[in-house]
Amino acid sequence: MIEIGSITLWLAAQFFAAAYCLLRAVFDFRKRRPVWGVLGVAAALAILLSPIPTRTAGTNHPAPATSK
């Protein structure tokens, strides 16, 4: 179902990158490095909250008729 250039591929890439950042943040918090842990959580949130590229379909509507 994953095709190159599809929205599904972008979602999977964003999910795995965010999951990696969160895992690194957990390890950093456990090793008593809170600054790196906070940066990892912030990076994961930035990745998850970034816009997802989509394809939009445009429609052309005729101009409304004016009546006098």
SERO-4910 file (N, C-alpha, C, O; in steps of 0.05 Angstrom, whole numbers):
BEGIN
 pado doro    nc1    nc2    nc3   cac1   cac2   cac3    cc1    cc2    cc3    oc1    oc2    oc3
  Met    A     16    -24      0      0      0      0     17     25      0      8     47     -7
  Ile    A     43     23      8     60     46      8     72     50    -20     85     32    -30
  Glu    A     66     73    -31     76     79    -58     95    103    -55     91    120    -37
  Ile    A    115    104    -71    134    126    -70    120    152    -78    107    153    -99
  Gly    A    122    172    -61    109    197    -67     81    200    -56     68    220    -59
  Ser    A     71    179    -43     44    181    -33     43    193     -5     64    194      9
  Ile    A     20    200      4     16    212     30     23    191     52     33    198     73
  Thr    A     17    165     46     22    144     65     52    142     72     60    138     95
  Leu    A     69    145     52     98    144     56    107    167     74    123    163     92
  Trp    A     96    191     69    103    214     86     94    210    114    109    216    133
  Leu    A     70    199    118     61    194    145     78    174    160     84    177    183
  Ala    A     86    153    146    103    132    158    130    144    166    141    138    187
  Ala    A    142    160    148    168    172    154    166    191    177    184    191    194
  Gln    A    145    207    179    142    225    201    137    210    227    148    217    248
  Phe    A    122    189    226    117    173    250    142    160    261    148    162    285
  Phe    A    158    148    243    183    135    252    203    155    262    218    149    281
  Ala    A    205    178    250    224    198    259    215    209    287    232    212    304
  Ala    A    190    213    290    180    223    316    183    201    338    190    207    361
  Ala    A    178    176    331    182    154    350    211    152    358    217    147    382
  Tyr    A    230    155    339    258    155    346    265    177    365    280    173    385
  Cys    A    255    202    360    261    224    377    250    220    405    263    226    425
  Leu    A    226    208    407    215    203    433    231    181    448    235    184    473
  Leu    A    239    160    434    256    140    447    282    151    457    291    145    479
  Arg    A    295    168    441    320    180    449    315    198    474    331    200    492
  Ala    A    292    212    474    286    229    497    282    213    522    292    221    544
  Val    A    270    190    520    266    172    544    294    163    554    299    164    578
  Phe    A    311    154    536    338    146    544    353    169    557    368    165    576
  Asp    A    351    193    545    365    216    556    355    223    584    370    230    602
  Phe    A    328    221    588    318    227    615    328    206    635    334    213    658
  Arg    A    329    181    627    339    160    645    368    163    652    377    155    674
  Lys    A    384    175    634    412    179    639    418    206    652    440    215    652
  Arg    A    397    218    662    399    244    676    409    266    658    426    283    667
  Arg    A    399    267    634    406    289    615    380    303    607    370    299    585
  Pro    A    369    319    625    342    330    620    341    350    597    320    351    583
  Val    A    363    364    591    362    383    569    359    368    542    343    376    526
  Trp    A    374    347    539    372    331    514    345    317    513    334    313    491
  Gly    A    334    309    536    308    297    536    286    316    527    268    309    512
  Val    A    287    340    537    268    360    529    270    367    500    250    370    486
  Leu    A    295    368    490    299    374    461    288    350    444    278    355    422
  Gly    A    291    326    453    280    303    439    250    304    437    238    298    417
  Val    A    237    311    460    208    313    460    199    336    442    179    334    427
  Ala    A    213    358    443    206    381    426    210    374    396    193    382    380
  Ala    A    230    359    390    234    351    362    212    333    353    202    335    330
  Ala    A    204    314    370    182    296    363    156    312    359    141    306    340
  Leu    A    150    331    376    126    347    373    127    364    347    107    367    333
  Ala    A    151    374    341    153    390    317    149    373    292    136    382    273
  Ile    A    158    348    293    154    330    270    125    323    267    114    323    245
  Leu    A    112    316    290     84    307    289     65    330    282     44    325    270
  Leu    A     72    354    289     54    377    284     60    391    258     46    411    251
  Ser    A     79    382    243     85    394    217     64    387    197     52    365    199
  Pro    A     58    405    178     38    399    158     45    375    140     69    370    135
  Ile    A     25    361    132     29    337    115     23    345     87      2    357     81
  Pro    A     41    340     68     35    347     40     11    331     29     10    307     32
  Thr    A     -7    345     17    -30    331      6    -34    341    -23    -23    361    -32
  Arg    A    -50    326    -37    -57    334    -64    -85    345    -63   -103    333    -51
  Thr    A    -89    368    -74   -116    379    -74   -127    379   -102   -113    383   -122
  Ala    A   -153    375   -104   -167    375   -129   -181    402   -132   -197    409   -115
  Gly    A   -175    416   -153   -188    442   -158   -213    438   -175   -214    422   -193
  Thr    A   -232    455   -170   -257    455   -186   -262    483   -195   -257    502   -181
  Asn    A   -271    485   -220   -278    511   -231   -308    514   -231   -322    498   -244
  His    A   -318    533   -217   -347    538   -217   -353    561   -236   -338    581   -237
  Pro    A   -376    559   -250   -383    581   -267   -391    606   -251   -400    603   -228
  Ala    A   -387    629   -263   -395    654   -249   -425    654   -245   -440    644   -263
  Pro    A   -435    664   -222   -464    665   -218   -477    684   -238   -466    705   -246
  Ala    A   -500    676   -246   -515    693   -265   -527    717   -250   -538    714   -229
  Thr    A   -525    740   -262   -537    763   -250   -564    769   -262   -567    767   -287
  Ser    A   -583    775   -246   -610    781   -256   -617    810   -250   -611    820   -228
  Lys    A   -629    823   -270   -636    851   -266   -666    855   -270   -675    878   -268
***
